[in-house]
């Protein structure tokens, strides 16, 4: 046969042809093959593969017609059990293999094959070609429900059937010049490998082993080794690139390796399929392996991309790592990343023919059990969400809890809150505890904190001078602020003293203790210097002798 079969089925050529006019074609492009009965399906397959052979061997072959006839023949098969990732290659090989098998065995008379009237009358669901295990069955569900197609079991075993008859000659009615083109298809190459190169190879390189020529095995091994070395070399270079100090916040260079690895997988799959022309189970293995590696690196790229976006936002917005805003941004980016990875692998599982719906349904039941076991953790998580929504406090605020714990909020996470007390002790409190209790925020709505100092002076003291001294000391204290103004209040006449109260404000809750200490010390010294007596409570007890 004087043509290259690989070019006939080349996707590239097909796409080019689609841009041209197809007026020369006399086939209806939307007309499906008749699959209303085993006879109709069997007859359609024979008819369209005959037309395919005629179009391929014509002096001026119409490649558009060849592709149309091939697609019509493919429509006679049930490929529902074939993973979508390899269905295109399996469909072509199935058409060519089945035709090779049928060309070497005796076929039944068409009158003996059930037509749609017999199917309806006898309710035939399955018909088998006599003396073979090749069957045509009624499709029970799916978009082609009711059609009679070559069954998925037949598709799966076609390579086995072909191996059992490939040594047999073609039937006499095919003619002396009939050769078929399955082996020419599987042993041919793509446009990157010239035909002259294959013709110059020794005969032993063209020998077939497990459905592939020896040169194809060698080319596949070389391709995989070169692809692996290429990825390894790029990874070494990428590792040195990541180790360099970068002045920009968006570390996009971290995405280079996974994206490059994805590209290498695409190139390897394309060369193995369209250029070396690997076929059969070997192609299925290589294709699914490359698709799986591609999916893994795609998931890695999504996770790294989410981390890059997260860190870029934090750096650009200058948000502290310990702030709740940072935790929320991290949580949001990670949830989006994991959601995209979930969608990716859900589609990958469907693409490989894995029943992902059933798997995730089972995972959902297991997830409910895990959620019940981790209800405290979930309560803390939703407590963190509540803190983020209500904002009762933030990092840097001084808060007082129900149990009396008081300190500065150092970090607000999605699970817990960290407080540093005045004793420099770090306390970690679950968010569920904080959200269910009373929290006093001493830093809100204003950052300053009011201090009350109660004192008493002896009866007879100059109350105006006392007030003047207290105001003077409050204004002169470095820890007290001038707005709001300090105040002095004469509260009441006590049992042993005139009771006053000095009210002033510390700039921060942190300074409360220092302000009380310095003011109390200064008041005591100044009153002593001014001769103002600060009496302490005392009680005189008189004992009277009672006469008998």
C-alpha positions as CSV (number, residue, x, y, z in Angstrom):
1,X,0.0,0.0,0.0
2,X,1.6,3.3,-1.2
3,X,0.3,5.6,1.5
4,X,1.1,6.3,5.1
5,X,-1.7,5.1,7.3
6,X,-0.5,7.2,10.2
7,X,-1.1,10.4,8.2
8,X,-4.7,9.3,7.5
9,X,-5.6,9.3,11.1
10,X,-3.5,12.3,12.1
11,X,-5.4,14.8,14.2
12,X,-3.2,17.6,12.9
13,X,-4.2,16.8,9.3
14,X,-7.8,16.5,10.3
15,X,-7.8,19.9,11.9
16,X,-6.2,21.4,8.8
17,X,-8.9,19.8,6.6
18,X,-11.7,21.2,8.8
19,X,-10.6,24.7,7.6
20,X,-11.1,23.8,4.0
21,X,-14.3,23.4,2.0
22,X,-15.8,19.9,2.0
23,X,-18.2,20.4,-0.9
24,X,-16.6,17.3,-2.6
25,X,-17.9,15.1,0.1
26,X,-21.2,13.4,-0.6
27,X,-21.7,12.1,2.9
28,X,-24.2,13.6,5.3
29,X,-22.1,14.8,8.2
30,X,-24.7,14.4,10.9
31,X,-26.2,11.1,9.8
32,X,-25.4,8.4,12.3
33,X,-24.9,4.7,11.4
34,X,-27.9,2.5,11.7
35,X,-27.7,0.6,15.0
36,X,-31.3,-0.4,15.5
37,X,-30.6,-4.1,15.4
38,X,-27.6,-6.5,15.3
39,X,-28.0,-6.8,11.6
40,X,-28.1,-3.1,11.1
41,X,-25.0,-2.6,13.3
42,X,-23.1,-5.4,11.7
43,X,-24.0,-4.2,8.2
44,X,-23.1,-0.6,9.0
45,X,-19.7,-1.6,10.4
46,X,-18.9,-3.7,7.3
47,X,-20.2,-0.9,5.0
48,X,-18.3,2.0,6.5
49,X,-15.0,0.1,6.9
50,X,-15.3,-1.0,3.2
51,X,-15.8,2.7,2.3
52,X,-12.8,3.6,4.6
53,X,-10.6,1.1,2.7
54,X,-11.8,2.4,-0.7
55,X,-11.2,6.0,0.3
56,X,-7.7,5.2,1.7
57,X,-6.6,3.3,-1.4
58,X,-8.0,5.7,-3.9
59,X,-5.4,7.5,-6.1
60,X,-6.6,10.9,-4.8
61,X,-7.8,10.1,-1.3
62,X,-10.3,12.4,0.3
63,X,-9.0,12.5,3.9
64,X,-12.2,14.2,5.1
65,X,-14.2,11.2,3.8
66,X,-11.8,8.8,5.4
67,X,-12.2,10.5,8.8
68,X,-16.0,10.5,8.4
69,X,-16.1,6.8,7.5
70,X,-13.9,6.0,10.5
71,X,-16.1,7.9,12.8
72,X,-19.2,6.1,11.5
73,X,-17.5,2.8,12.1
74,X,-16.5,3.9,15.7
75,X,-20.2,4.6,16.4
76,X,-20.9,0.9,16.2
77,X,-19.0,0.3,19.4
78,X,-19.9,0.7,23.1
79,X,-16.9,2.6,24.6
80,X,-18.7,3.4,27.8
81,X,-16.2,1.3,29.9
82,X,-13.1,2.9,28.3
83,X,-11.6,5.7,30.3
84,X,-12.0,9.0,28.4
85,X,-8.3,9.7,28.5
86,X,-7.6,6.8,25.9
87,X,-11.0,6.5,24.2
88,X,-9.8,8.2,21.0
89,X,-6.9,5.8,20.5
90,X,-8.9,2.8,21.5
91,X,-11.7,3.6,19.1
92,X,-9.4,3.7,16.1
93,X,-7.6,0.5,17.1
94,X,-10.9,-1.2,17.8
95,X,-12.2,-0.4,14.3
96,X,-9.1,-1.6,12.6
97,X,-8.6,-4.7,14.8
98,X,-12.2,-5.9,14.4
99,X,-12.1,-5.5,10.6
100,X,-8.8,-7.5,10.5
101,X,-10.5,-10.2,12.5
102,X,-13.6,-10.3,10.4
103,X,-11.5,-10.3,7.2
104,X,-9.9,-13.6,8.3
105,X,-13.0,-15.6,9.4
106,X,-16.2,-16.8,7.8
107,X,-19.0,-14.3,8.2
108,X,-22.6,-15.3,8.6
109,X,-25.2,-14.5,6.0
110,X,-26.9,-11.2,6.6
111,X,-30.2,-12.9,6.5
112,X,-29.2,-15.0,9.5
113,X,-28.5,-11.9,11.6
114,X,-31.5,-10.6,13.6
115,X,-33.0,-7.5,12.2
116,X,-35.2,-5.0,14.1
117,X,-38.4,-7.0,13.5
118,X,-36.9,-10.1,14.9
119,X,-35.4,-8.2,17.8
120,X,-38.7,-6.8,18.7
121,X,-40.5,-10.0,18.2
122,X,-38.0,-12.2,20.1
123,X,-36.8,-9.5,22.5
124,X,-33.2,-10.2,21.6
125,X,-30.8,-8.3,23.8
126,X,-27.5,-10.0,22.7
127,X,-26.3,-11.6,19.5
128,X,-23.0,-13.4,19.0
129,X,-21.2,-13.9,15.7
130,X,-21.3,-17.6,15.1
131,X,-18.2,-19.5,16.2
132,X,-16.7,-16.4,18.0
133,X,-17.1,-14.5,21.2
134,X,-17.7,-11.2,19.4
135,X,-21.0,-10.0,20.5
136,X,-23.5,-7.2,19.7
137,X,-25.7,-6.1,22.6
138,X,-28.4,-3.7,23.3
139,X,-27.1,-0.7,25.3
140,X,-29.0,-0.7,28.6
141,X,-28.5,3.0,29.6
142,X,-26.6,6.1,28.8
143,X,-27.0,8.5,25.8
144,X,-27.1,5.6,23.4
145,X,-29.6,3.5,25.3
146,X,-31.5,1.1,23.0
147,X,-28.8,1.0,20.3
148,X,-27.2,-2.4,19.4
149,X,-23.4,-2.0,19.7
150,X,-20.4,-4.2,19.9
151,X,-20.2,-4.8,23.6
152,X,-17.6,-3.4,26.0
153,X,-16.4,-6.9,26.6
154,X,-15.7,-7.3,22.9
155,X,-13.8,-4.0,22.9
156,X,-11.7,-5.2,25.8
157,X,-10.8,-8.5,24.2
158,X,-10.2,-7.3,20.6
159,X,-6.5,-7.4,21.0
160,X,-6.8,-11.0,22.2
161,X,-9.0,-12.0,19.3
162,X,-6.7,-10.4,16.8
163,X,-3.7,-12.3,18.3
164,X,-5.6,-15.5,17.7
165,X,-6.2,-14.9,14.0
166,X,-3.4,-12.7,12.8
167,X,-1.6,-15.7,11.4
168,X,-4.6,-16.7,9.2
169,X,-4.8,-15.5,5.6
170,X,-7.5,-13.1,4.4
171,X,-10.6,-14.7,3.0
172,X,-10.5,-15.6,-0.7
173,X,-13.3,-13.1,-1.5
174,X,-11.1,-10.2,-0.4
175,X,-8.9,-10.6,-3.5
176,X,-5.1,-11.2,-3.9
177,X,-4.2,-7.5,-3.5
178,X,-6.1,-6.9,-0.3
179,X,-3.7,-6.3,2.6
180,X,-5.7,-4.4,5.3
181,X,-3.9,-1.6,7.1
182,X,-4.0,-2.4,10.9
183,X,-0.3,-3.4,11.1
184,X,0.7,-0.5,8.8
185,X,-1.1,1.7,11.2
186,X,0.5,0.4,14.4
187,X,4.0,0.2,12.9
188,X,3.9,3.6,11.2
189,X,5.2,6.9,12.6
190,X,4.2,10.5,12.7
191,X,5.4,13.5,10.7
192,X,8.4,14.1,12.9
193,X,9.9,10.7,11.9
194,X,10.3,10.6,8.1
195,X,9.3,7.4,6.2
196,X,12.8,7.1,4.7
197,X,14.2,6.7,8.2
198,X,12.0,3.6,8.8
199,X,12.8,2.1,5.4
200,X,16.5,2.3,6.1
201,X,16.2,0.4,9.4
202,X,17.2,-3.3,9.5
203,X,14.5,-5.8,9.3
204,X,15.0,-6.9,12.9
205,X,14.2,-3.4,14.1
206,X,10.8,-3.7,12.4
207,X,9.9,-6.9,14.1
208,X,6.8,-6.7,16.3
209,X,6.9,-7.5,20.0
210,X,3.8,-7.2,22.1
211,X,2.0,-5.1,19.5
212,X,4.9,-2.6,18.9
213,X,7.9,-2.7,16.6
214,X,11.3,-3.0,18.2
215,X,12.2,0.5,17.0
216,X,9.0,1.8,18.8
217,X,10.1,0.2,22.0
218,X,13.5,1.7,21.8
219,X,12.1,5.1,20.9
220,X,9.7,5.0,23.8
221,X,12.4,4.1,26.3
222,X,14.6,6.9,25.0
223,X,11.7,9.3,25.2
224,X,10.9,8.4,28.8
225,X,14.6,8.6,29.9
226,X,15.1,12.0,28.2
227,X,11.9,13.3,29.7
228,X,12.9,12.2,33.2
229,X,16.4,13.7,32.8
230,X,15.0,16.9,31.5
231,X,12.6,17.3,34.4
232,X,15.4,16.4,36.9
233,X,17.8,19.0,35.4
234,X,15.1,21.7,35.5
235,X,14.4,20.8,39.1
236,X,18.0,21.2,40.1
237,X,18.1,24.6,38.3
238,X,14.8,25.6,39.9
239,X,16.0,24.7,43.4
240,X,19.0,27.1,43.0
241,X,16.6,29.8,41.8
242,X,14.3,29.4,44.8
243,X,17.3,29.7,47.1
244,X,18.2,33.2,45.9
245,X,17.0,36.2,47.8
246,X,14.1,38.0,46.1
247,X,13.1,41.6,46.6
248,X,9.5,41.0,45.3
249,X,6.7,39.7,47.4
250,X,5.0,37.6,44.7
251,X,7.3,34.6,44.4
252,X,5.9,33.4,41.1
253,X,9.1,31.6,40.3
254,X,7.9,28.8,42.6
255,X,5.4,27.8,39.9
256,X,8.0,27.3,37.2
257,X,8.8,23.6,38.0
258,X,5.3,22.2,38.2
259,X,4.3,24.1,35.1
260,X,7.4,22.9,33.3
261,X,6.7,19.3,34.4
262,X,3.1,19.5,33.1
263,X,4.5,20.7,29.8
264,X,6.9,17.8,29.6
265,X,4.1,15.3,30.3
266,X,2.1,16.7,27.4
267,X,5.1,16.5,25.1
268,X,5.9,12.9,26.1
269,X,2.3,11.9,25.6
270,X,2.1,13.6,22.2
271,X,5.3,12.1,20.9
272,X,4.5,8.6,22.2
273,X,1.0,8.6,20.7
274,X,1.2,10.7,17.5
275,X,4.9,10.3,16.5
276,X,6.2,7.0,17.7
277,X,2.6,5.7,17.4
278,X,2.5,3.5,20.4
279,X,-0.7,1.5,20.4
280,X,-2.7,-1.0,22.5
281,X,-2.2,-1.6,26.2
282,X,1.2,0.0,26.1
283,X,-0.3,3.3,24.9
284,X,-3.0,3.0,27.5
285,X,-0.4,2.6,30.2
286,X,1.8,5.4,29.0
287,X,-1.1,7.8,28.4
288,X,-2.7,7.2,31.8
289,X,0.6,7.4,33.5
290,X,1.4,10.8,31.9
291,X,-2.1,12.0,32.6
292,X,-1.8,11.0,36.2
293,X,1.6,12.7,36.6
294,X,0.2,15.8,34.8
295,X,-2.7,15.8,37.3
296,X,-0.3,15.5,40.3
297,X,1.8,18.4,39.1
298,X,-1.4,20.4,38.3
299,X,-2.6,19.9,41.9
300,X,0.9,20.9,43.1
301,X,0.8,24.0,41.0
302,X,-2.7,24.9,42.4
303,X,-1.5,24.5,46.0
304,X,1.8,26.5,45.4
305,X,-0.2,29.1,43.5
306,X,-2.6,29.5,46.4
307,X,0.4,29.9,48.8
308,X,2.0,32.5,46.5
309,X,-1.2,34.5,46.4
310,X,-1.6,34.2,50.1
311,X,1.9,35.4,51.0
312,X,1.7,38.1,48.3
313,X,-1.4,39.6,49.8
314,X,0.0,39.4,53.4
315,X,3.2,41.1,52.3
316,X,1.5,43.7,50.1
317,X,-1.1,44.6,52.8
318,X,1.5,44.5,55.6
319,X,-0.7,42.3,57.7
320,X,1.0,40.8,60.8
321,X,1.3,37.0,60.7
322,X,-0.3,36.7,64.2
323,X,-3.3,38.8,63.3
324,X,-6.7,37.2,62.7
325,X,-6.9,38.9,59.3
326,X,-3.8,36.9,58.3
327,X,-5.4,33.6,59.5
328,X,-8.6,34.4,57.6
329,X,-6.6,35.2,54.4
330,X,-4.6,32.0,54.8
331,X,-7.8,30.0,55.4
332,X,-9.5,31.5,52.4
333,X,-6.6,30.9,50.1
334,X,-6.2,27.3,51.3
335,X,-9.9,26.6,51.0
336,X,-9.9,27.8,47.5
337,X,-6.8,25.9,46.6
338,X,-8.1,22.6,48.2
339,X,-11.4,23.2,46.4
340,X,-9.7,23.5,43.1
341,X,-7.6,20.4,43.8
342,X,-10.8,18.5,44.7
343,X,-12.5,19.6,41.4
344,X,-9.3,18.7,39.5
345,X,-9.0,15.2,40.9
346,X,-12.8,14.6,40.7
347,X,-12.6,15.3,37.0
348,X,-9.4,13.2,36.7
349,X,-11.1,10.3,38.4
350,X,-14.0,10.5,36.0
351,X,-11.6,10.9,33.1
352,X,-9.9,7.7,34.1
353,X,-13.2,5.9,34.5
354,X,-13.0,5.7,38.3
355,X,-16.5,5.8,40.1
356,X,-15.6,8.9,42.0
357,X,-19.2,9.7,43.0
358,X,-19.4,6.4,44.9
359,X,-16.0,7.0,46.5
360,X,-16.9,10.5,47.6
361,X,-20.2,9.4,48.9
362,X,-18.4,6.8,51.1
363,X,-15.9,9.6,52.1
364,X,-18.9,11.8,53.1
365,X,-20.1,9.1,55.5
366,X,-16.6,8.8,56.9
367,X,-16.4,12.6,57.1
368,X,-19.5,12.7,59.3
369,X,-18.0,10.2,61.7
370,X,-14.8,12.3,61.8
371,X,-16.8,15.5,62.3
372,X,-18.5,13.9,65.3
373,X,-15.2,12.8,66.8
374,X,-13.7,16.2,66.2
375,X,-16.6,18.3,67.4
376,X,-14.5,20.3,69.9
377,X,-12.0,21.2,67.1
378,X,-14.9,22.3,64.9
379,X,-16.3,24.3,67.8
380,X,-13.0,26.1,68.1
381,X,-12.9,26.7,64.4
382,X,-16.3,28.2,64.3
383,X,-15.4,30.2,67.4
384,X,-12.5,31.7,65.4
385,X,-15.0,32.5,62.6
386,X,-17.2,34.2,65.2
387,X,-14.3,36.3,66.5
388,X,-13.5,37.3,63.0
389,X,-17.0,38.4,62.3
390,X,-17.7,40.1,65.6
391,X,-14.2,41.5,66.2
392,X,-14.6,41.7,70.1
393,X,-10.8,42.1,70.2
394,X,-7.7,42.1,68.0
395,X,-4.1,41.3,68.4
396,X,-2.5,43.9,70.7
397,X,-5.7,44.6,72.8
398,X,-5.8,44.1,76.5
399,X,-8.6,41.9,77.6
400,X,-10.0,40.4,80.8
401,X,-11.7,37.1,80.9
402,X,-14.4,35.7,83.1
403,X,-11.9,33.8,85.2
404,X,-9.9,37.0,85.9
405,X,-7.1,36.3,83.4
406,X,-5.8,39.6,82.0
407,X,-3.2,40.3,79.4
408,X,-2.3,41.4,75.9
409,X,-3.7,39.4,72.9
410,X,-0.7,38.2,71.0
411,X,-2.4,36.1,68.3
412,X,-5.9,35.2,67.3
413,X,-6.0,32.0,65.3
414,X,-8.8,29.9,63.9
415,X,-8.5,27.4,66.7
416,X,-7.2,29.3,69.7
417,X,-6.3,32.8,71.1
418,X,-2.9,33.5,72.8
419,X,-2.7,36.0,75.7
420,X,0.5,37.2,77.4
421,X,-0.1,38.1,81.0
422,X,1.7,40.8,83.0
423,X,3.7,37.9,84.5
424,X,5.1,37.3,80.9
425,X,3.2,34.0,80.8
426,X,1.6,32.9,77.6
427,X,-1.9,31.5,77.9
428,X,-3.6,29.7,75.0
429,X,-7.4,29.6,75.3
430,X,-9.7,27.7,72.9
431,X,-11.9,30.0,70.9
432,X,-15.0,28.1,71.9
433,X,-14.3,29.1,75.5
434,X,-13.8,32.7,74.7
435,X,-16.9,33.0,72.5
436,X,-19.0,31.4,75.2
437,X,-17.8,33.7,78.0
438,X,-17.6,37.4,79.0
439,X,-14.7,39.3,77.6
440,X,-13.7,42.8,78.8
441,X,-11.7,44.6,76.2
442,X,-9.8,47.4,78.0
443,X,-8.3,48.7,74.7
444,X,-11.7,49.5,73.1
445,X,-13.3,51.8,72.1
446,X,-10.3,54.0,73.3
447,X,-6.8,52.7,73.8
448,X,-6.3,54.6,77.2
449,X,-7.2,53.2,80.5
450,X,-8.7,55.0,83.6
451,X,-6.9,54.6,86.9
452,X,-8.6,55.3,90.3
453,X,-6.4,56.1,93.3
454,X,-8.3,56.4,96.6
455,X,-6.8,58.2,99.6
456,X,-7.8,59.9,102.8
457,X,-6.5,63.0,104.7
458,X,-6.9,63.9,108.4
459,X,-9.8,66.0,109.5
460,X,-8.7,69.7,109.6
461,X,-6.5,69.4,106.4
462,X,-6.7,72.1,103.7
463,X,-8.9,70.4,101.1
464,X,-8.1,73.0,98.4
465,X,-4.4,72.3,98.9
466,X,-5.0,68.6,98.7
467,X,-6.8,68.9,95.5
468,X,-4.1,71.2,94.1
469,X,-1.3,68.8,94.9
470,X,-3.2,65.8,93.4
471,X,-3.8,67.6,90.1
472,X,-0.2,68.8,90.0
473,X,1.1,65.3,90.4
474,X,-1.3,63.8,87.9
475,X,-0.3,66.4,85.2
476,X,3.4,65.8,85.9
477,X,3.3,62.1,85.6
478,X,4.8,60.8,82.4
479,X,2.4,57.8,82.3
480,X,-0.8,59.9,82.5
481,X,-2.3,61.6,79.5
482,X,-3.8,65.1,79.5
483,X,-6.9,64.3,77.6
484,X,-9.2,63.3,79.2
485,X,-8.2,65.7,82.0
486,X,-7.3,64.2,85.4
487,X,-9.9,64.7,88.1
488,X,-10.1,64.9,91.8
489,X,-13.3,64.0,93.7
490,X,-14.1,64.5,97.4
491,X,-16.1,61.4,97.9
492,X,-17.3,61.4,101.6
493,X,-16.5,62.0,105.2
494,X,-15.0,58.8,106.5
495,X,-14.9,57.5,110.0
496,X,-11.3,58.6,110.5
497,X,-10.4,60.6,107.3
498,X,-11.7,62.9,104.5
499,X,-11.8,60.5,101.5
500,X,-10.6,61.7,98.1
501,X,-10.3,59.9,94.8
502,X,-7.9,60.8,92.0
503,X,-9.0,59.8,88.5
504,X,-6.6,59.9,85.6
505,X,-5.9,58.0,82.4
506,X,-3.0,55.9,81.4
507,X,-2.0,56.0,77.7
508,X,-2.3,52.2,77.4
509,X,-3.6,49.5,79.6
510,X,0.0,48.2,79.7
511,X,0.9,51.3,81.8
512,X,-1.8,51.0,84.5
513,X,0.5,49.4,87.0
514,X,3.3,51.8,86.5
515,X,0.9,54.8,86.7
516,X,-0.6,53.6,90.0
517,X,2.9,52.9,91.4
518,X,4.4,56.3,90.5
519,X,1.4,58.4,91.5
520,X,1.0,56.6,94.9
521,X,4.7,57.0,95.7
522,X,4.7,60.7,94.7
523,X,1.5,61.5,96.7
524,X,2.9,59.9,99.8
525,X,6.2,61.9,99.5
526,X,4.5,65.1,98.7
527,X,2.0,64.9,101.5
528,X,4.7,64.2,104.0
529,X,6.7,67.2,102.7
530,X,3.5,69.4,102.9
531,X,2.6,68.2,106.4
532,X,-0.6,66.7,105.3
533,X,-1.5,63.8,107.5
534,X,-2.9,60.6,105.9
535,X,-4.5,58.9,108.9
536,X,-5.0,55.2,109.1
537,X,-8.0,53.6,110.7
538,X,-7.7,53.1,114.4
539,X,-10.0,52.2,117.3
540,X,-9.6,52.9,121.0
541,X,-10.9,50.3,123.4
542,X,-11.6,51.2,127.0
543,X,-12.0,48.5,129.7
544,X,-14.2,49.3,132.7
545,X,-14.1,47.3,135.9
546,X,-17.5,46.1,136.9
547,X,-18.1,45.9,140.7
548,X,-19.6,42.8,142.1
